[in-house]
Amino acid sequence: MELSERDIDRIIEMAWEDRTTFDSIAIQFGIPEGEVIKLMRRHMKPSSFRMWRARVQGRSTKHKK
């Protein structure tokens, strides 16, 4: 699936938000958590990506119960 720059920007924005779940991103854009992580890795500076991963790792609000 080909995403526009606008879609990519929105996915990154949603992924940074603490309250937005990966499930919400999947529903809206059709990409699973693993693809969101790959997208974040490709479109962010390495230091920003590491900071984001540290924040979301194991964070219960990023995963629906």
WOPE-V949855 format. One line per field, one symbol per residue. psi: psi as a letter, one per 30 degrees, with the letter a starting at -180 (. if undefined). A space follows every 50 residues. Layout:
psi->???
This chain:
psi->kkkleeeeeeeeeeefkefkleeeeeeefgkleeeeeeeeeeglkeeeee eeeeefjgjfffkk.
